[in-house]
Amino acid sequence: MNPYLKFQLKKKTRVNLLDKIISKPKGPICLSDLSPLANLEVIGNLKKKLIYDVKSIDTATKKDLTFIDNTKYIDQLSDTNAAACIISKKNFKKSLGNNLGNIIFLISDNPYLSYSIILSIFYPSEDLKNNKINQVEISPLSIVSKETSFKNNVYIGKKTSIGSYTSIGPNVSIGEGCIIGNNVSISNTYIGNNVRIQDGCVIGQDGFGYAFDGNNYIKVPQIGLVKIGNFVEIGANCAIDRGSLKHTEIKQGVKIDNLVHIAHNVEVKENTMIAGQTGIAGSSIIGSKVLIGGQVGVAGHLNVGDNVKIGAQAGVTRNIASHEEVSGTPAVKLTTYLKKAVYLNKMVEKKKVIDIEKIIKMMPHRYPFLLIDRLIEVKDDDYAIGLKNVTINEPFFMGHFPDKKVMPGVLIIESMAQTSGALVVSSYGDKAMGKLVYFMSIDKARFRKLVIPGDQLFIEVKKKQARKLVWKFDCTAKVENKIVAEATITAMIVDEDVKES
């Protein structure tokens, strides 16, 4: 029998367990004693004001201190009951139009750091790390593996089973009819009834909270819990962080796939489904009956409405209204995403490569005057990239600067003309049979770098104008993505048997 089986928990005990596992503050502390510790400028009358706790702006009472470090929460100052608020001078000025009541403002250059300092006074780290076993209560109707380990302040209801090598506590209450797998770690968590948590999950560890003091990142105390409602199912190897001030909440009926991370202060409402490898950043609210596909990322401090559908691999960076369907990164309405996808697919389909054998069929040039090896990209009649591998065996190196081999600029221009001609012929398709492209003129030719043996010459041509048979192209030649030459070329496509008049 497990040595921690002390007595059967009575049903009436359960309602008080949430309060038993919540971390308790060291207050009250006089506000006049707190403000110097965090270098705060006081706006308001302290009058030996006592502060009992530090809470979020929406849960603070007339005895509590709160803070604002994000401009989107300024409007909540009109509704908060907080006695005092840590805020930056900039945000304080923005708040002056609101009905601020009797709030005492504590002005800080770094509100998040000041909040962290004061929070650590109310919740010393040694209290948060208290793992001494002095209260473990387990129903005798539950099945607990002998390899399970317990820490302080644990309550387990009846007909719950806990697997091998699982760690429970500190500060954990588990309801009735729950199934906890193997190698699970649960701390600082309140779990409802009929909850399933699969192997390898880590629930209730500290969230990712650090304040930068100008030199180092200072850890911010995490004092909230994870609250898991009835009939929740959590897949293998998920991580759900405890809240920083508020609780992280997974409400009734939520189903979570494997390898999901839910950060601190997140609220996931009833009957939402979350597929594998999804990550939800801190303080975001996910509505009820939301469907989230695999590998979705949700940024912090966002609101996702009810009955929303989020496609796989979407990146959510904005609030989403109820009943919307979104996909893509950044996530947009599904109809917009599909239109973009169709357009991109068409662009991909139109992109093609033309090898040397096709080029020989398209153009009359032959060795040693064929100066492109292939077209590596062609987009309709608008754009093409030709490739010329410049080798030591090029015949022009024998007589052109033989002691310092340099590709003649006129041949770089010729490679531009041939790439342009190949694009024209390609755009004509079968209609190009029996036609030739002639080089007509060159403008704005510039040579910027030498082209030498071993270089790969990429020739980019963009259609500037096409009027009947005459085409004009802006051409750029590059080596290692650096421009070596550029010019504007004009060419004409004519029938092969046309003779000079």
Secondary structure, DSSP 8 states (H G I E B T S, - for coil): --TT------HHHHTTHHHHHS------EEHHHHHHHTT-EEES--TT-EE-EE--TTT--TTEEEE--SGGGGGGGGT---SEEEE-HHHHHHHTTS--TT-EEEE-SSHHHHHHHHHHHHS-HHHHT------EEE-TTSEE-TT-EE-SSEEE-TT-EE-TT-EE-SSEEE-SS-EE-TT-EE-SEEE-SS-EE-TT-EES-----EEE-SSSEEE------EEE-TT-EE-TT-EE---SSS-EEE-TT-EE-SS-EE-TT-EE-TT-EE-TT-EE-TT-EE-TT-EE-TT-EE-SS-EE-TT-EE-TT-EE-S-B-TT-EEETTTTEEHHHHHHHHHHHHHHHHHEEEE-HHHHHHH----TTS---SEEEEEETTTEEEEEEE--TT-GGGGTSSTTS----HHHHHHHHHHHHHHHHHHHHGGGGTTEEEEEEEEEEEEE-S---TT-EEEEEEEEEEEETTEEEEEEEEEETTEEEEEEEEEEEEEETT----
